[in-house]
């Protein structure tokens, strides 16, 4: 059971200033909930944040599982304090989530062995 749930209306993949950003957001307003994955274009550590940069950390992900309903993200226990003591984040991003396929493709490349695709 996830401690944090984001109901994503859309997803995006952006390359800017040598970094790749993959995000899922509930809406377009600044105060709407989101999750963001960030990595240098050439690879390296992945930054993950939930709704605010102060709730984020590098190398925080144990696993990211993609399925029909969206993403299930398990965080490393030693970094729980960085996420308000959450241990898991659920991103409800069903087939109707705009940009989902492109975002999943980018995450698969970004996350490597942390990424899992569920049938």
FENFENLIN-V947388 format. One record per residue. N is the residue number from 1. RES is the residue in one small letter. PHI is phi in degrees with one decimal (NA if undefined). OMEGA is omega in radians with two decimals (NA if undefined). Layout:
n->N res->RES phi->PHI omega->OMEGA
n->N res->RES phi->PHI omega->OMEGA
This chain:
n->1 res->x phi->NA omega->-3.10
n->2 res->x phi->-77.7 omega->3.07
n->3 res->x phi->-81.9 omega->-3.14
n->4 res->x phi->-127.4 omega->3.11
n->5 res->x phi->-125.6 omega->3.06
n->6 res->x phi->-113.6 omega->3.10
n->7 res->x phi->-102.7 omega->-2.98
n->8 res->x phi->-78.9 omega->3.03
n->9 res->x phi->-88.1 omega->3.13
n->10 res->x phi->-150.8 omega->3.10
n->11 res->x phi->-128.9 omega->3.12
n->12 res->x phi->-146.1 omega->3.03
n->13 res->x phi->-125.8 omega->-3.10
n->14 res->x phi->-131.8 omega->3.00
n->15 res->x phi->-107.9 omega->-3.09
n->16 res->x phi->-149.9 omega->3.07
n->17 res->x phi->49.0 omega->3.06
n->18 res->x phi->79.6 omega->3.13
n->19 res->x phi->-126.4 omega->3.06
n->20 res->x phi->-110.5 omega->3.12
n->21 res->x phi->-117.5 omega->3.04
n->22 res->x phi->-122.3 omega->-3.08
n->23 res->x phi->-131.2 omega->3.03
n->24 res->x phi->-129.0 omega->-3.07
n->25 res->x phi->-135.1 omega->3.09
n->26 res->x phi->-73.3 omega->-3.14
n->27 res->x phi->-167.6 omega->-3.07
n->28 res->x phi->-98.0 omega->-3.14
n->29 res->x phi->-71.5 omega->-3.12
n->30 res->x phi->-60.0 omega->-3.07
n->31 res->x phi->-95.4 omega->3.14
n->32 res->x phi->-87.0 omega->-3.09
n->33 res->x phi->-68.6 omega->3.13
n->34 res->x phi->-155.7 omega->2.88
n->35 res->x phi->-126.6 omega->-3.10
n->36 res->x phi->-139.6 omega->3.03
n->37 res->x phi->-112.0 omega->-3.12
n->38 res->x phi->-139.7 omega->3.13
n->39 res->x phi->-152.3 omega->3.01
n->40 res->x phi->-61.0 omega->-3.12
n->41 res->x phi->-56.1 omega->-3.12
n->42 res->x phi->-82.6 omega->-3.11
n->43 res->x phi->108.2 omega->-3.13
n->44 res->x phi->115.2 omega->-3.09
n->45 res->x phi->-60.3 omega->3.11
n->46 res->x phi->-103.2 omega->3.02
n->47 res->x phi->-90.2 omega->3.09
n->48 res->x phi->-130.4 omega->3.10
n->49 res->x phi->-139.4 omega->-3.13
n->50 res->x phi->-125.2 omega->3.01
n->51 res->x phi->67.0 omega->3.12
n->52 res->x phi->-161.0 omega->-3.11
n->53 res->x phi->-60.0 omega->3.12
n->54 res->x phi->-71.1 omega->3.05
n->55 res->x phi->-106.8 omega->-3.12
n->56 res->x phi->-154.7 omega->3.13
n->57 res->x phi->-165.4 omega->3.01
n->58 res->x phi->-82.0 omega->3.07
n->59 res->x phi->54.4 omega->-3.09
n->60 res->x phi->-92.2 omega->-2.97
n->61 res->x phi->-94.3 omega->2.99
n->62 res->x phi->-88.8 omega->3.11
n->63 res->x phi->-156.8 omega->3.03
n->64 res->x phi->-132.2 omega->-3.10
n->65 res->x phi->-111.7 omega->3.12
n->66 res->x phi->-100.8 omega->3.11
n->67 res->x phi->-143.2 omega->-3.07
n->68 res->x phi->-56.4 omega->-3.09
n->69 res->x phi->-87.8 omega->-3.13
n->70 res->x phi->140.4 omega->-3.08
n->71 res->x phi->-113.9 omega->2.98
n->72 res->x phi->-117.1 omega->-3.03
n->73 res->x phi->-113.7 omega->3.10
n->74 res->x phi->-106.2 omega->-3.10
n->75 res->x phi->-95.6 omega->3.09
n->76 res->x phi->-67.0 omega->-3.08
n->77 res->x phi->-56.5 omega->-3.11
n->78 res->x phi->-68.8 omega->3.12
n->79 res->x phi->-108.9 omega->-3.10
n->80 res->x phi->-55.8 omega->3.13
n->81 res->x phi->-60.1 omega->3.12
n->82 res->x phi->-71.9 omega->-3.07
n->83 res->x phi->-121.0 omega->-3.14
n->84 res->x phi->63.7 omega->-3.14
n->85 res->x phi->68.2 omega->3.05
n->86 res->x phi->-77.0 omega->3.08
n->87 res->x phi->-111.8 omega->-3.12
n->88 res->x phi->-149.4 omega->3.12
n->89 res->x phi->-127.5 omega->3.08
n->90 res->x phi->-111.5 omega->3.09
n->91 res->x phi->-110.8 omega->3.11
n->92 res->x phi->-76.1 omega->-3.09
n->93 res->x phi->-137.6 omega->-3.14
n->94 res->x phi->-71.3 omega->-3.09
n->95 res->x phi->-58.3 omega->-3.13
n->96 res->x phi->-79.1 omega->3.14
n->97 res->x phi->-70.3 omega->-3.12
n->98 res->x phi->-62.0 omega->3.10
n->99 res->x phi->84.2 omega->-3.06
n->100 res->x phi->-59.9 omega->-3.08
n->101 res->x phi->-60.4 omega->3.12
n->102 res->x phi->-64.2 omega->3.13
n->103 res->x phi->-64.8 omega->3.13
n->104 res->x phi->-63.7 omega->3.12
n->105 res->x phi->-61.3 omega->3.12
n->106 res->x phi->-65.7 omega->3.13
n->107 res->x phi->-66.1 omega->3.11
n->108 res->x phi->-59.1 omega->3.12
n->109 res->x phi->-70.3 omega->-3.07
n->110 res->x phi->-72.8 omega->-2.95
n->111 res->x phi->-93.6 omega->3.10
n->112 res->x phi->54.4 omega->-3.04
n->113 res->x phi->-68.5 omega->3.10
n->114 res->x phi->-75.6 omega->-3.09
n->115 res->x phi->-82.0 omega->3.07
n->116 res->x phi->-135.0 omega->3.07
n->117 res->x phi->-108.0 omega->-3.10
n->118 res->x phi->-94.6 omega->3.12
n->119 res->x phi->-73.4 omega->NA
